[in-house]
């Protein structure tokens, strides 16, 4: 199995604020709990540290598999036997 490389996700302030707002809205709607900005930031930080690398790594693996399948198809489509 390939060595996992840590993924560091950097989010600009505007996007971070939108995500914090979405987390606050989600907690209010789903759990009827008001989430402070601080707590929403903590949930976001936890998600970025634990979930995002796993999802990213899976996406890379899926993409690698997809590209390899396309390359295998390409070889079959353009292969010309030698010596004919």
Biopython code that builds the backbone (N, CA, C, O; Angstrom):
import numpy as np
from Bio.PDB.StructureBuilder import StructureBuilder

atoms = [
    (1, "UNK", "N", (0.848, -1.182, 0.000)),
    (1, "UNK", "CA", (0.000, 0.000, 0.000)),
    (1, "UNK", "C", (0.891, 1.241, 0.000)),
    (1, "UNK", "O", (1.937, 1.266, 0.650)),
    (2, "UNK", "N", (0.471, 2.255, -0.726)),
    (2, "UNK", "CA", (1.252, 3.494, -0.848)),
    (2, "UNK", "C", (1.262, 4.248, 0.477)),
    (2, "UNK", "O", (0.307, 4.200, 1.252)),
    (3, "UNK", "N", (2.355, 4.933, 0.707)),
    (3, "UNK", "CA", (2.493, 5.751, 1.905)),
    (3, "UNK", "C", (1.531, 6.928, 1.825)),
    (3, "UNK", "O", (1.433, 7.595, 0.795)),
    (4, "UNK", "N", (0.822, 7.176, 2.924)),
    (4, "UNK", "CA", (-0.100, 8.312, 2.946)),
    (4, "UNK", "C", (0.669, 9.588, 3.222)),
    (4, "UNK", "O", (1.485, 9.658, 4.141)),
    (5, "UNK", "N", (0.397, 10.583, 2.417)),
    (5, "UNK", "CA", (1.004, 11.896, 2.590)),
    (5, "UNK", "C", (-0.022, 12.799, 3.259)),
    (5, "UNK", "O", (-1.148, 12.918, 2.775)),
    (6, "UNK", "N", (0.352, 13.440, 4.367)),
    (6, "UNK", "CA", (-0.613, 14.310, 5.043)),
    (6, "UNK", "C", (-1.104, 15.422, 4.115)),
    (6, "UNK", "O", (-0.331, 16.022, 3.368)),
    (7, "UNK", "N", (-2.383, 15.674, 4.184)),
    (7, "UNK", "CA", (-2.988, 16.716, 3.360)),
    (7, "UNK", "C", (-3.267, 17.915, 4.259)),
    (7, "UNK", "O", (-3.950, 17.794, 5.277)),
    (8, "UNK", "N", (-2.743, 19.054, 3.882)),
    (8, "UNK", "CA", (-3.012, 20.281, 4.618)),
    (8, "UNK", "C", (-3.959, 21.122, 3.781)),
    (8, "UNK", "O", (-3.641, 21.518, 2.660)),
    (9, "UNK", "N", (-5.125, 21.385, 4.347)),
    (9, "UNK", "CA", (-6.141, 22.151, 3.642)),
    (9, "UNK", "C", (-6.130, 23.574, 4.182)),
    (9, "UNK", "O", (-6.308, 23.806, 5.377)),
    (10, "UNK", "N", (-5.920, 24.502, 3.292)),
    (10, "UNK", "CA", (-5.959, 25.917, 3.665)),
    (10, "UNK", "C", (-7.232, 26.509, 3.069)),
    (10, "UNK", "O", (-7.519, 26.332, 1.886)),
    (11, "UNK", "N", (-7.982, 27.209, 3.900)),
    (11, "UNK", "CA", (-9.238, 27.820, 3.466)),
    (11, "UNK", "C", (-9.145, 29.315, 3.699)),
    (11, "UNK", "O", (-8.765, 29.767, 4.779)),
    (12, "UNK", "N", (-9.500, 30.080, 2.669)),
    (12, "UNK", "CA", (-9.458, 31.535, 2.841)),
    (12, "UNK", "C", (-10.548, 31.969, 3.819)),
    (12, "UNK", "O", (-11.509, 31.240, 4.062)),
    (13, "UNK", "N", (-10.382, 33.158, 4.369)),
    (13, "UNK", "CA", (-11.278, 33.638, 5.432)),
    (13, "UNK", "C", (-12.732, 33.700, 4.992)),
    (13, "UNK", "O", (-13.624, 33.360, 5.769)),
    (14, "UNK", "N", (-12.985, 34.127, 3.768)),
    (14, "UNK", "CA", (-14.368, 34.236, 3.289)),
    (14, "UNK", "C", (-15.033, 32.862, 3.226)),
    (14, "UNK", "O", (-16.169, 32.697, 3.670)),
    (15, "UNK", "N", (-14.329, 31.892, 2.680)),
    (15, "UNK", "CA", (-14.885, 30.535, 2.591)),
    (15, "UNK", "C", (-15.063, 29.940, 3.985)),
    (15, "UNK", "O", (-16.066, 29.282, 4.262)),
    (16, "UNK", "N", (-14.086, 30.175, 4.860)),
    (16, "UNK", "CA", (-14.186, 29.661, 6.236)),
    (16, "UNK", "C", (-15.433, 30.213, 6.919)),
    (16, "UNK", "O", (-16.151, 29.471, 7.590)),
    (17, "UNK", "N", (-15.697, 31.506, 6.753)),
    (17, "UNK", "CA", (-16.872, 32.110, 7.374)),
    (17, "UNK", "C", (-18.167, 31.511, 6.817)),
    (17, "UNK", "O", (-19.120, 31.277, 7.560)),
    (18, "UNK", "N", (-18.191, 31.263, 5.498)),
    (18, "UNK", "CA", (-19.376, 30.631, 4.898)),
    (18, "UNK", "C", (-19.590, 29.230, 5.479)),
    (18, "UNK", "O", (-20.718, 28.844, 5.784)),
    (19, "UNK", "N", (-18.497, 28.474, 5.628)),
    (19, "UNK", "CA", (-18.607, 27.123, 6.176)),
    (19, "UNK", "C", (-19.046, 27.143, 7.636)),
    (19, "UNK", "O", (-19.863, 26.324, 8.057)),
    (20, "UNK", "N", (-18.507, 28.069, 8.395)),
    (20, "UNK", "CA", (-18.926, 28.215, 9.795)),
    (20, "UNK", "C", (-20.420, 28.523, 9.851)),
    (20, "UNK", "O", (-21.142, 27.946, 10.664)),
    (21, "UNK", "N", (-20.882, 29.421, 8.997)),
    (21, "UNK", "CA", (-22.307, 29.752, 8.952)),
    (21, "UNK", "C", (-23.162, 28.550, 8.574)),
    (21, "UNK", "O", (-24.238, 28.348, 9.136)),
    (22, "UNK", "N", (-22.686, 27.758, 7.627)),
    (22, "UNK", "CA", (-23.432, 26.560, 7.220)),
    (22, "UNK", "C", (-23.475, 25.533, 8.347)),
    (22, "UNK", "O", (-24.495, 24.878, 8.560)),
    (23, "UNK", "N", (-22.368, 25.399, 9.063)),
    (23, "UNK", "CA", (-22.372, 24.485, 10.212)),
    (23, "UNK", "C", (-23.352, 24.957, 11.284)),
    (23, "UNK", "O", (-24.086, 24.153, 11.858)),
    (24, "UNK", "N", (-23.361, 26.254, 11.548)),
    (24, "UNK", "CA", (-24.280, 26.797, 12.551)),
    (24, "UNK", "C", (-25.729, 26.557, 12.123)),
    (24, "UNK", "O", (-26.562, 26.171, 12.943)),
    (25, "UNK", "N", (-26.031, 26.784, 10.846)),
    (25, "UNK", "CA", (-27.390, 26.559, 10.342)),
    (25, "UNK", "C", (-27.755, 25.080, 10.419)),
    (25, "UNK", "O", (-28.880, 24.739, 10.784)),
    (26, "UNK", "N", (-26.816, 24.200, 10.080)),
    (26, "UNK", "CA", (-27.051, 22.763, 10.128)),
    (26, "UNK", "C", (-27.371, 22.308, 11.553)),
    (26, "UNK", "O", (-28.343, 21.586, 11.770)),
    (27, "UNK", "N", (-26.559, 22.727, 12.516)),
    (27, "UNK", "CA", (-26.790, 22.320, 13.899)),
    (27, "UNK", "C", (-28.126, 22.847, 14.413)),
    (27, "UNK", "O", (-28.822, 22.156, 15.158)),
    (28, "UNK", "N", (-28.484, 24.056, 14.023)),
    (28, "UNK", "CA", (-29.747, 24.622, 14.460)),
    (28, "UNK", "C", (-30.919, 23.856, 13.859)),
    (28, "UNK", "O", (-31.882, 23.537, 14.557)),
    (29, "UNK", "N", (-30.837, 23.563, 12.568)),
    (29, "UNK", "CA", (-31.931, 22.868, 11.885)),
    (29, "UNK", "C", (-32.030, 21.404, 12.296)),
    (29, "UNK", "O", (-33.127, 20.915, 12.567)),
    (30, "UNK", "N", (-30.917, 20.704, 12.348)),
    (30, "UNK", "CA", (-30.935, 19.261, 12.604)),
    (30, "UNK", "C", (-31.012, 18.896, 14.082)),
    (30, "UNK", "O", (-31.649, 17.908, 14.447)),
    (31, "UNK", "N", (-30.363, 19.694, 14.934)),
    (31, "UNK", "CA", (-30.275, 19.337, 16.353)),
    (31, "UNK", "C", (-30.931, 20.360, 17.272)),
    (31, "UNK", "O", (-30.921, 20.203, 18.493)),
    (32, "UNK", "N", (-31.498, 21.403, 16.683)),
    (32, "UNK", "CA", (-32.103, 22.489, 17.456)),
    (32, "UNK", "C", (-31.107, 23.021, 18.484)),
    (32, "UNK", "O", (-31.464, 23.287, 19.632)),
    (33, "UNK", "N", (-29.864, 23.171, 18.058)),
    (33, "UNK", "CA", (-28.789, 23.641, 18.932)),
    (33, "UNK", "C", (-28.068, 24.803, 18.268)),
    (33, "UNK", "O", (-27.611, 24.707, 17.129)),
    (34, "UNK", "N", (-27.978, 25.893, 19.000)),
    (34, "UNK", "CA", (-27.232, 27.032, 18.485)),
    (34, "UNK", "C", (-25.753, 26.786, 18.733)),
    (34, "UNK", "O", (-25.327, 26.497, 19.851)),
    (35, "UNK", "N", (-24.994, 26.907, 17.675)),
    (35, "UNK", "CA", (-23.558, 26.657, 17.739)),
    (35, "UNK", "C", (-22.841, 28.002, 17.673)),
    (35, "UNK", "O", (-23.040, 28.773, 16.734)),
    (36, "UNK", "N", (-22.015, 28.275, 18.662)),
    (36, "UNK", "CA", (-21.253, 29.526, 18.632)),
    (36, "UNK", "C", (-20.243, 29.468, 17.490)),
    (36, "UNK", "O", (-19.924, 28.394, 16.981)),
    (37, "UNK", "N", (-19.756, 30.617, 17.105)),
    (37, "UNK", "CA", (-18.732, 30.668, 16.065)),
    (37, "UNK", "C", (-17.508, 29.859, 16.474)),
    (37, "UNK", "O", (-16.914, 29.160, 15.654)),
    (38, "UNK", "N", (-17.137, 29.956, 17.739)),
    (38, "UNK", "CA", (-15.981, 29.215, 18.235)),
    (38, "UNK", "C", (-16.191, 27.713, 18.073)),
    (38, "UNK", "O", (-15.309, 27.014, 17.574)),
    (39, "UNK", "N", (-17.351, 27.215, 18.492)),
    (39, "UNK", "CA", (-17.621, 25.776, 18.387)),
    (39, "UNK", "C", (-17.711, 25.344, 16.933)),
    (39, "UNK", "O", (-17.235, 24.266, 16.577)),
    (40, "UNK", "N", (-18.313, 26.166, 16.096)),
    (40, "UNK", "CA", (-18.401, 25.831, 14.667)),
    (40, "UNK", "C", (-17.002, 25.772, 14.061)),
    (40, "UNK", "O", (-16.725, 24.903, 13.234)),
    (41, "UNK", "N", (-16.124, 26.677, 14.458)),
    (41, "UNK", "CA", (-14.730, 26.654, 13.992)),
    (41, "UNK", "C", (-14.044, 25.362, 14.425)),
    (41, "UNK", "O", (-13.267, 24.783, 13.666)),
    (42, "UNK", "N", (-14.331, 24.911, 15.645)),
    (42, "UNK", "CA", (-13.740, 23.672, 16.147)),
    (42, "UNK", "C", (-14.237, 22.458, 15.357)),
    (42, "UNK", "O", (-13.454, 21.568, 15.028)),
    (43, "UNK", "N", (-15.520, 22.423, 15.058)),
    (43, "UNK", "CA", (-16.079, 21.334, 14.249)),
    (43, "UNK", "C", (-15.442, 21.351, 12.862)),
    (43, "UNK", "O", (-15.085, 20.301, 12.326)),
    (44, "UNK", "N", (-15.301, 22.533, 12.286)),
    (44, "UNK", "CA", (-14.685, 22.664, 10.973)),
    (44, "UNK", "C", (-13.228, 22.199, 11.014)),
    (44, "UNK", "O", (-12.791, 21.464, 10.129)),
    (45, "UNK", "N", (-12.484, 22.615, 12.019)),
    (45, "UNK", "CA", (-11.081, 22.217, 12.148)),
    (45, "UNK", "C", (-10.966, 20.704, 12.296)),
    (45, "UNK", "O", (-10.089, 20.086, 11.693)),
    (46, "UNK", "N", (-11.841, 20.108, 13.091)),
    (46, "UNK", "CA", (-11.837, 18.651, 13.256)),
    (46, "UNK", "C", (-12.126, 17.961, 11.931)),
    (46, "UNK", "O", (-11.453, 16.997, 11.566)),
    (47, "UNK", "N", (-13.120, 18.453, 11.217)),
    (47, "UNK", "CA", (-13.483, 17.863, 9.926)),
    (47, "UNK", "C", (-12.339, 17.956, 8.940)),
    (47, "UNK", "O", (-12.034, 16.991, 8.239)),
    (48, "UNK", "N", (-11.707, 19.111, 8.885)),
    (48, "UNK", "CA", (-10.588, 19.297, 7.962)),
    (48, "UNK", "C", (-9.414, 18.385, 8.315)),
    (48, "UNK", "O", (-8.729, 17.875, 7.428)),
    (49, "UNK", "N", (-9.187, 18.185, 9.592)),
    (49, "UNK", "CA", (-8.044, 17.379, 10.018)),
    (49, "UNK", "C", (-8.289, 15.881, 9.880)),
    (49, "UNK", "O", (-7.351, 15.124, 9.631)),
    (50, "UNK", "N", (-9.533, 15.445, 10.037)),
    (50, "UNK", "CA", (-9.786, 14.005, 10.069)),
    (50, "UNK", "C", (-10.515, 13.466, 8.848)),
    (50, "UNK", "O", (-10.173, 12.392, 8.352)),
    (51, "UNK", "N", (-11.497, 14.180, 8.362)),
    (51, "UNK", "CA", (-12.312, 13.672, 7.260)),
    (51, "UNK", "C", (-11.739, 14.017, 5.895)),
    (51, "UNK", "O", (-11.681, 13.163, 5.009)),
    (52, "UNK", "N", (-11.324, 15.240, 5.725)),
    (52, "UNK", "CA", (-10.886, 15.707, 4.405)),
    (52, "UNK", "C", (-9.709, 14.895, 3.858)),
    (52, "UNK", "O", (-9.735, 14.538, 2.680)),
    (53, "UNK", "N", (-8.683, 14.587, 4.648)),
    (53, "UNK", "CA", (-7.589, 13.792, 4.078)),
    (53, "UNK", "C", (-8.052, 12.424, 3.574)),
    (53, "UNK", "O", (-7.577, 11.953, 2.540)),
    (54, "UNK", "N", (-8.968, 11.791, 4.290)),
    (54, "UNK", "CA", (-9.486, 10.492, 3.863)),
    (54, "UNK", "C", (-10.246, 10.610, 2.547)),
    (54, "UNK", "O", (-10.080, 9.787, 1.647)),
    (55, "UNK", "N", (-11.076, 11.636, 2.447)),
    (55, "UNK", "CA", (-11.849, 11.864, 1.219)),
    (55, "UNK", "C", (-10.913, 12.220, 0.070)),
    (55, "UNK", "O", (-11.085, 11.730, -1.047)),
    (56, "UNK", "N", (-9.946, 13.053, 0.332)),
    (56, "UNK", "CA", (-8.971, 13.454, -0.697)),
    (56, "UNK", "C", (-8.212, 12.238, -1.217)),
    (56, "UNK", "O", (-8.078, 12.049, -2.426)),
    (57, "UNK", "N", (-7.720, 11.419, -0.297)),
    (57, "UNK", "CA", (-6.966, 10.234, -0.701)),
    (57, "UNK", "C", (-7.818, 9.281, -1.530)),
    (57, "UNK", "O", (-7.335, 8.701, -2.503)),
    (58, "UNK", "N", (-9.080, 9.117, -1.151)),
    (58, "UNK", "CA", (-9.972, 8.254, -1.930)),
    (58, "UNK", "C", (-10.200, 8.832, -3.320)),
    (58, "UNK", "O", (-10.235, 8.094, -4.304)),
    (59, "UNK", "N", (-10.355, 10.142, -3.403)),
    (59, "UNK", "CA", (-10.551, 10.786, -4.709)),
    (59, "UNK", "C", (-9.328, 10.590, -5.597)),
    (59, "UNK", "O", (-9.466, 10.355, -6.798)),
    (60, "UNK", "N", (-8.135, 10.684, -5.019)),
    (60, "UNK", "CA", (-6.910, 10.468, -5.790)),
    (60, "UNK", "C", (-6.861, 9.024, -6.290)),
    (60, "UNK", "O", (-6.526, 8.782, -7.449)),
    (61, "UNK", "N", (-7.190, 8.073, -5.433)),
    (61, "UNK", "CA", (-7.204, 6.663, -5.846)),
    (61, "UNK", "C", (-8.229, 6.420, -6.945)),
    (61, "UNK", "O", (-7.941, 5.725, -7.919)),
    (62, "UNK", "N", (-9.414, 6.982, -6.797)),
    (62, "UNK", "CA", (-10.455, 6.825, -7.812)),
    (62, "UNK", "C", (-10.026, 7.423, -9.141)),
    (62, "UNK", "O", (-10.262, 6.841, -10.199)),
    (63, "UNK", "N", (-9.395, 8.588, -9.081)),
    (63, "UNK", "CA", (-8.928, 9.243, -10.296)),
    (63, "UNK", "C", (-7.829, 8.428, -10.962)),
    (63, "UNK", "O", (-7.822, 8.270, -12.183)),
    (64, "UNK", "N", (-6.908, 7.915, -10.170)),
    (64, "UNK", "CA", (-5.821, 7.086, -10.709)),
    (64, "UNK", "C", (-6.407, 5.860, -11.417)),
    (64, "UNK", "O", (-5.984, 5.527, -12.524)),
    (65, "UNK", "N", (-7.359, 5.201, -10.797)),
    (65, "UNK", "CA", (-7.993, 4.020, -11.397)),
    (65, "UNK", "C", (-8.703, 4.392, -12.702)),
    (65, "UNK", "O", (-8.572, 3.691, -13.705)),
    (66, "UNK", "N", (-9.447, 5.483, -12.684)),
    (66, "UNK", "CA", (-10.165, 5.945, -13.869)),
    (66, "UNK", "C", (-9.185, 6.223, -15.011)),
    (66, "UNK", "O", (-9.399, 5.779, -16.139)),
    (67, "UNK", "N", (-8.115, 6.957, -14.714)),
    (67, "UNK", "CA", (-7.139, 7.302, -15.750)),
    (67, "UNK", "C", (-6.436, 6.057, -16.286)),
    (67, "UNK", "O", (-6.183, 5.954, -17.486)),
    (68, "UNK", "N", (-6.122, 5.116, -15.402)),
    (68, "UNK", "CA", (-5.471, 3.891, -15.855)),
    (68, "UNK", "C", (-6.392, 3.105, -16.786)),
    (68, "UNK", "O", (-5.938, 2.556, -17.790)),
    (69, "UNK", "N", (-7.675, 3.049, -16.460)),
    (69, "UNK", "CA", (-8.640, 2.364, -17.337)),
    (69, "UNK", "C", (-8.718, 3.043, -18.700)),
    (69, "UNK", "O", (-8.802, 2.368, -19.726)),
    (70, "UNK", "N", (-8.692, 4.384, -18.716)),
    (70, "UNK", "CA", (-8.734, 5.105, -19.989)),
    (70, "UNK", "C", (-7.470, 4.842, -20.798)),
    (70, "UNK", "O", (-7.538, 4.667, -22.015)),
    (71, "UNK", "N", (-6.312, 4.811, -20.129)),
    (71, "UNK", "CA", (-5.061, 4.531, -20.818)),
    (71, "UNK", "C", (-5.046, 3.110, -21.370)),
    (71, "UNK", "O", (-4.552, 2.878, -22.473)),
    (72, "UNK", "N", (-5.582, 2.162, -20.612)),
    (72, "UNK", "CA", (-5.671, 0.782, -21.097)),
    (72, "UNK", "C", (-6.557, 0.712, -22.335)),
    (72, "UNK", "O", (-6.233, 0.006, -23.290)),
    (73, "UNK", "N", (-7.675, 1.438, -22.327)),
    (73, "UNK", "CA", (-8.562, 1.484, -23.491)),
    (73, "UNK", "C", (-7.853, 2.103, -24.687)),
    (73, "UNK", "O", (-7.983, 1.618, -25.811)),
    (74, "UNK", "N", (-7.103, 3.173, -24.446)),
    (74, "UNK", "CA", (-6.393, 3.862, -25.515)),
    (74, "UNK", "C", (-5.383, 2.931, -26.180)),
    (74, "UNK", "O", (-5.268, 2.904, -27.406)),
    (75, "UNK", "N", (-4.661, 2.176, -25.372)),
    (75, "UNK", "CA", (-3.670, 1.249, -25.922)),
    (75, "UNK", "C", (-4.345, 0.228, -26.831)),
    (75, "UNK", "O", (-3.817, -0.094, -27.895)),
    (76, "UNK", "N", (-5.489, -0.278, -26.431)),
    (76, "UNK", "CA", (-6.222, -1.240, -27.259)),
    (76, "UNK", "C", (-6.762, -0.617, -28.529)),
    (76, "UNK", "O", (-6.843, -1.286, -29.559)),
    (77, "UNK", "N", (-7.128, 0.636, -28.475)),
    (77, "UNK", "CA", (-7.697, 1.324, -29.632)),
    (77, "UNK", "C", (-6.647, 1.681, -30.679)),
    (77, "UNK", "O", (-6.941, 1.673, -31.874)),
    (78, "UNK", "N", (-5.428, 1.993, -30.247)),
    (78, "UNK", "CA", (-4.440, 2.484, -31.217)),
    (78, "UNK", "C", (-3.299, 1.505, -31.469)),
    (78, "UNK", "O", (-2.409, 1.791, -32.270)),
    (79, "UNK", "N", (-3.312, 0.375, -30.808)),
    (79, "UNK", "CA", (-2.221, -0.589, -30.951)),
    (79, "UNK", "C", (-2.188, -1.128, -32.378)),
    (79, "UNK", "O", (-3.201, -1.573, -32.916)),
    (80, "UNK", "N", (-1.041, -1.079, -32.954)),
    (80, "UNK", "CA", (-0.837, -1.613, -34.309)),
    (80, "UNK", "C", (0.235, -2.683, -34.214)),
    (80, "UNK", "O", (1.376, -2.380, -33.866)),
    (81, "UNK", "N", (-0.112, -3.935, -34.519)),
    (81, "UNK", "CA", (0.888, -5.002, -34.424)),
    (81, "UNK", "C", (2.075, -4.718, -35.346)),
    (81, "UNK", "O", (1.898, -4.218, -36.458)),
    (82, "UNK", "N", (3.268, -5.034, -34.886)),
    (82, "UNK", "CA", (4.481, -4.826, -35.683)),
    (82, "UNK", "C", (4.666, -5.969, -36.668)),
    (82, "UNK", "O", (4.221, -7.090, -36.422)),
    (83, "UNK", "N", (5.320, -5.684, -37.772)),
    (83, "UNK", "CA", (5.710, -6.698, -38.728)),
    (83, "UNK", "C", (4.630, -7.164, -39.669)),
    (83, "UNK", "O", (4.754, -8.228, -40.275)),
    (84, "UNK", "N", (3.590, -6.405, -39.802)),
    (84, "UNK", "CA", (2.552, -6.807, -40.773)),
    (84, "UNK", "C", (2.742, -6.153, -42.082)),
    (84, "UNK", "O", (1.961, -6.381, -43.006)),
]
sb = StructureBuilder()
sb.init_structure("model")
sb.init_model(0)
sb.init_chain("A")
sb.init_seg("    ")
for serial, (resi, resn, name, xyz) in enumerate(atoms, 1):
    if name == "N":
        sb.init_residue(resn, " ", resi, " ")
    sb.init_atom(name, np.array(xyz, "f"), 0.0, 1.0, " ", f" {name:<3s}", serial, name[0])
structure = sb.get_structure()
